[in-house]
Amino acid sequence: MNLTTWNAIPLKDRFFVSYQICKAIAKRTDSLALPITWVGYSEYHMGFKGTITFSQDTLFGL
């Protein structure tokens, strides 16, 4: 798969494929693959249950 093909794949499918690869690697190496976690910074979403928000400094530091 070249970069042009990869960019044509919807974002949700990219995450799914990447996660499947991570799970396969984790199985082979006897380690864990944590589920995909959506992280961002939005003051609007901070009050909703189940959201994870990093500060602006943390996001820029990643």
N, C-alpha and C positions, 0 to 999 in steps of 0.2 A: 504494500500500500504506500503510495507516495503522498507527499504533503498535500497536493491538490485534491486527491481522493479523500484524505482524512478531513480536510476542511469542508467537504461537501456533506459529511455525516452530521446529522443533528446533534446538538450539544448533549442532550440526555443520553443518546446512544454512545457517544464518546465516553461518558462517565461509566456507563454500563460495561462497555468493552474493557476499559481500564480497570474497573473493579474486578472483573472476571480474571484478568491477568494477575492482579494482586492476590486474589484468592488462590490461584494455582501456584504462585510462588510461595505463598504462606504454607500451603499444604506440603510442598516439596521440602521446605526448610523447617518444618515443624514450628511455625510461628503463627501470629495472628494477623488478620487483615480486618481492620475496623471498617464499619459501613461508611459510605460517603456521608459527610456532614457538611451542610451548606452553612458557611460562615460569612458574615458581612458586617457592614456598619451602616445602620439606618436607625436614626432616632425614632422614626415612626414605628418600626417593628419591635423595638425593645420591650414593649409591654406585652407582647403576645407570648403565650406559653409555647414551649418547644423551639424557640428561636435561640440562636447563639450569636452574640454580638461581641466583636472585639473593638477595642478603642481604635481611633484613627492611628495613633502611634504604633500600636501592635500590628495592625494591618500593613502599614508601610514598612515595618521591621521584618516582616516575613520574607 
